[in-house]
Amino acid sequence: MRYLKRDSRDLGGLPIGMAYVPWQQWRAIYDDAQALARGTIFSELDLPFLGKGGVNPCAVKRY
């Protein structure tokens, strides 16, 4: 895909309606036991499930 560069932070050059999923960075990795309990090894993907939409990410308590 000629539009995407692995390190690119500028999305202005992408066409309208094209999905963009950034590469997952390997940082803040949970240990095995905590990852199994939380359902992810990436702490930045460990978000609360409240059963409803519209969660304000600024008001979320991080573990």
N, C-alpha and C positions, 0 to 999 in steps of 0.2 A: 504494500500500500504506500504509494508515494506521498500521501498526506501526513502520515504519522512518523515522527521521529521518537525514538525511545526516551530521550531526555527532554523532549519538548514540553514546555509549560504554557506556550502560547497556542491557544485553540482558535485564534482568529482566522487562520487559513483553512480551517475545515469547512466542508460544504454543509449547508443547512440540512438538518434531518439525519445526519450521519452520527451514529453512536460512537462514543469514545470511552474506553475503559483504560485507565492508567495502569502501568506496570506496578505490581505490588512490591513495595520496598521491604527488604528483610531487615527490620529493626524492631526493637521492643518485642521480641519473641517470647511467648510463654514457655515455661518448662513443660515436660510431658504430662504430668499429672494435672496441672492447671489448664493446659490446652484441652485435655480430654473433658474436664469439668465444664469449661466455658464454651466448647464447640468450635474453637478456632485457635490457631497458634499466633495470630496477629492481634496484638492488643488494640490497634486502631480500628479493627473490624468488630471488636467486642462491644456491641451496642445493645442497649436494653430493648426487649420486645414487650411492649405495653398493650398489645392487642388493638391498637388504633393508630391512625396516621397522624402526621403533623407534629412529630416530636421535635422540640426545639433543641438542637445539638448543644447549644450554649448552656442549657439548664440541666444537662445530663451529668449525673455523678459518675466519674470514672473510677475504675478499680485499680 
